[in-house]
């Protein structure tokens, strides 16, 4: 709880966590998505996550929000953890 509160109070923490999706390791991507899902459970969490993915879109030069994430889902064959 203490660590989660620190993350939520830091202005760029969730953005940095979302940017960690740029990792080749499927387990790492699965862990990042678990953390982002936890943020969705708090009041205002969905807006925080959408803002983080808007930032991801800008930084990674995506045309559409969630573009890279959907690409990962389409191309991932081996990691059930990540797909779930």
C-alpha positions as CSV (number, residue, x, y, z in Angstrom):
1,X,0.0,0.0,0.0
2,X,2.8,2.4,0.9
3,X,4.6,1.8,-2.4
4,X,1.4,2.1,-4.4
5,X,0.6,5.5,-2.7
6,X,4.1,6.7,-3.5
7,X,3.6,5.8,-7.2
8,X,0.2,7.4,-7.3
9,X,1.6,10.6,-5.8
10,X,4.5,10.9,-8.2
11,X,3.5,13.0,-11.3
12,X,5.4,10.8,-13.8
13,X,5.5,7.4,-12.2
14,X,2.6,5.9,-14.1
15,X,3.9,7.3,-17.4
16,X,7.3,5.6,-16.8
17,X,5.6,2.3,-15.9
18,X,3.6,2.5,-19.1
19,X,6.7,3.2,-21.1
20,X,8.2,0.0,-19.6
21,X,5.9,-1.9,-22.1
22,X,8.8,-1.2,-24.6
23,X,10.5,-4.3,-23.4
24,X,11.1,-7.6,-25.3
25,X,10.5,-9.8,-22.2
26,X,6.8,-11.0,-22.2
27,X,6.9,-11.5,-18.4
28,X,8.0,-7.9,-17.9
29,X,5.2,-6.7,-20.2
30,X,2.7,-8.8,-18.2
31,X,3.9,-7.3,-14.9
32,X,3.6,-3.8,-16.3
33,X,0.0,-4.5,-17.4
34,X,-0.7,-5.9,-13.9
35,X,0.5,-2.7,-12.3
36,X,-1.5,-0.5,-14.7
37,X,-4.6,-2.6,-14.0
38,X,-4.1,-2.0,-10.3
39,X,-4.1,1.8,-11.0
40,X,-7.5,1.4,-12.7
41,X,-9.0,0.2,-9.4
42,X,-8.5,3.5,-7.6
43,X,-10.7,6.5,-8.0
44,X,-9.6,8.4,-11.1
45,X,-7.4,5.5,-12.1
46,X,-8.9,5.1,-15.6
47,X,-8.1,8.7,-16.4
48,X,-4.6,8.3,-15.1
49,X,-4.1,5.2,-17.3
50,X,-5.6,6.9,-20.4
51,X,-3.2,9.8,-19.9
52,X,-0.3,7.5,-19.5
53,X,-1.2,5.8,-22.8
54,X,-1.6,9.2,-24.4
55,X,2.0,9.9,-23.2
56,X,3.1,6.5,-24.5
57,X,1.5,7.4,-27.9
58,X,3.4,10.6,-28.1
59,X,6.8,9.3,-26.9
60,X,6.6,6.2,-29.1
61,X,5.2,8.1,-32.1
62,X,2.1,5.9,-32.4
63,X,-0.8,7.0,-34.7
64,X,-3.4,5.7,-32.2
65,X,-3.5,5.1,-28.5
66,X,-2.9,1.4,-27.6
67,X,-1.4,0.8,-31.1
68,X,1.7,-0.9,-29.7
69,X,-0.2,-2.9,-27.1
70,X,-2.6,-4.3,-29.7
71,X,0.4,-5.1,-31.9
72,X,1.9,-7.1,-29.0
73,X,-1.4,-8.9,-28.5
74,X,-1.6,-9.8,-32.2
75,X,2.0,-11.1,-32.4
76,X,2.5,-12.8,-29.0
77,X,2.3,-16.6,-29.3
78,X,4.3,-17.9,-26.4
79,X,3.4,-16.1,-23.2
80,X,0.0,-16.8,-21.7
81,X,0.8,-14.6,-18.8
82,X,1.1,-11.6,-21.1
83,X,-2.0,-12.4,-23.1
84,X,-4.1,-12.8,-20.0
